[in-house]
């Protein structure tokens, strides 16, 4: 075989675990001891290596790399970033553990936050709790993400920490079980309670020995009733009954229900405030010119109408402000409460003791005078209308924020509700939650696949567009994988369930999107810092405006003018817009990415992706299909093509080499009947030899032919042409004479060339990296339009190549699909894994492309740029709004224009700013990649 074929063989075997293979203790690759690049003995054991570099590292410090060796026939138990291949493929890594495996992570919702300052205060409160390593609070999603040491704290203390700073965490769901302890009698409830409390997401667990009832409070999304039930059963108890009143609401359903409750509450309060505020506004604006509204007790009427608005509709603002005050902090509620409270209390005092304010306020400037009595001006309309307008803004904001999670709800809605399972020889419809691995699931045309599995019997075409974006159905036959939520189109088949619940592909996509939507991008830190000092600064500006107006305004109107400026400054300032600018855009952007087959793991990756200057593409499985196929058969010396191919394929039947498998498949595709081979021998690094139909056969590279003195008869030049075209030529000799050449190539994906051209048009430098020899690599690069090639790079050298590019001041995105790509994916500024690749590569990456083509890279970078553009727009408008609005409200333009902003207009402007930021983020729902591969 040629040098390139040997390298391709090693590259392909990264994900193929053949018999007799062992693990390279340095890089985790699978190697065959017979063909290993080197071996070392240490502590009585023999270790084998994929390359001299790995051997050198091992010999320098064997203790660093040794440990229990994994089963030679099973998956490797070593991988990048501490992730084992076993864990990456069996679903066990889909937990709520922290990345280093030593802690736990919990996500829960929080109610009562009104601005980014609230989120920051909750974040700080959680950060101070014992055992908490990291806390992040997302104002747009109203969610907290906390990493903690389970030995020092638990879920309940974290929820209590949120309450301590004045906010309410999500109400836990509850499930009740009646158990039978006959299999494990116990005189104490404590062992089971402690066992359940150690589960992730459990808030509280109680076991009543009198009634044999187990009651568990838990956080939906962290665990569910089915998981808790299994935990009870695994402890030795039989669950006799699950009461019908048990709650098992999915996390997204419960959050959606909470949003609906919030929206409904805001809707009721807004309309009540609007109805009561309208006559107050009419009275205030009439200035006594409407006769029937100009009477002695008009201020008392306004007081009666305004009081319910302040103490019922606006009570949440005052409660929030008081909670902030108790913790020596200030937030959006503080501004609203101080502004509307000042206007209300002044108006109440002016109504109760008008003679006290008559001189200071100037009675002649009142709203009106009737019956010869001066009426002191009151500002009930400012308090009531401001509250009504802010409630309107909150209501619209709540509704808009709900749409940012549409992508999650659509994904969850794809899941089938029931499954038809074959049990005890009969078909039975059961809830999809009750399907267990190993169940045989029966599927009919038009039904959704309920869980992931492998086809056991039958065949069909399955629509996988929700997963891959491909519109054409995929043919399925026994042995093929099927995925939950995909749609069976034509035939009936049965399949064996392999992954259920949270381990299914759909649920992993949902989890990735949820994690990304709850994350923070680095650009959000600026808004967090500003929100922390925003409210105190605004209060200081409002006080300064009051003092200036009180000193400089005419005596008869100075108090009223100062009061208007004070309230207007407090009301128009809006930290909400700053807090919503980044997370709402990330929520919509990551959700849109999931719909287009681009899964982004977090806000940081989404932000970094727009800065990429260089894209490094692994060749095998990324640019090419990763499946070598027979391309050419050139017969010589009297042999026909079919005869030559039959002999070569018969010899290769004894080989596990992927190139040999390609020759066998090519022969079978032509309908050739293969013979049995004997005396098979693999010549390491050269090829094979065997006997077929009494003929001695050699199949391999030029070096093998020369060693066996086989005359090439002029076919050497032809083989060179094939190699120059990116193919791997193999000579075939029969009984010592050359019979011809067969060529195999890892074919380029049809969309690779157009995708590379699109990346170049986007200003990206495209680099190809491969273990193939330079000649073959350059041929493939030329086919797809890549100018820079890094060839003959061993797996452990890929990280170094990425690092060198970064040292050239390039922001590098690495695209790969193999286990050997995982370290390079982790090293790159943004690691992009082809979703059809290995789970280890996907786990090490920042972005996963569900579709197996390079157009996903184009879409990912385009989406990142669109999202960052939206974030910058949001931040610009949030900043410029406050920079312009606050001085105008303070009366800065009054000396030039005579304009003095009404508090009512200020409140309308404040509400509009938050809604406009969310609405701008929602425009990302219409994102379309500027270039497509169709």
Secondary structure, 3 states (H helix, E strand, C coil): CCHHHHHHHHHHHHHCCCCCEEECCCCCCEEEHHHCCEEEEECCEEEEECCHHHHHHHHHCHHHHCCCCCCCCCCCCCCHHHCCHHHHHHCCCCCCECCCCCCEEEEEEEECCCCHHHHHHHHHHHHCCCCEEEEEEECCCCEEEEEECCCCCCHHHHHHHHHHCCCEECCCEEEEEEEECCCCCCCCCHHHHHHHHCCCCEEEEEEECCCCEEEEEECECCECHHHHHHHHHHCCCEEEEECCCCCCCCHHHHHHHHHHHHHHHHHHHHHHHHHHHHHHHHHHHHCCCCHHHCCCCHHHHHHHHHHHHHHHHCHHHHHHHHHHHHCCCCCHHHHHHHHHHHHHHHHHHHHHCHHHHHHHHCHHHCCCCECCECCCCCCHHHHHHHHHHHHHHHHHHHHHHHHCCHHHHHHHHCCCCEEEEEECCEEEEEEHHHCCCCCEEEECCCCECCCEEEEEEECEEEECHHHHCCCCCEEECCCCEECCCCEECCCCEEEEEEECHHHCHHHHHHHHHHHHHCCCCCCHHHHHHHHHHHHHHHHHHHHHHHHHHHHHCCCCCHHHHHHHHHHHHHHHCCHHHHHHHHHHHHHHHHHHHHHCCEEECCHHHHHHHCCCCEEEEEHHHHHEEEEEEEEEEEECCCCCHHHHHHHHHHHHCCCCCHHHHHHHHHHHHCCCCCCCEEEEEEECCCEEEEEECCEEEEEECHHHHHHCCCCCCCHHHHHHHHHHCCCEEEEEEECCEEEEEEEEEEEECCCHHHHHHHHHHCCCEEEEECCCCHHHHHHHHHHHCCCEEECCCCHHHHHHHHHHHHHCCCCEEEEECCHHHHHHHHHCCEEEEECCCCHHHHHHCCEEECCCCCHHHHHHHHHHHHHHHHHHHHHHHHHHHHHHHHHHHHCCCHHHHCCCCCHHHHHHHHHHHHHHHHHHHHHHHHCCCCCCCC
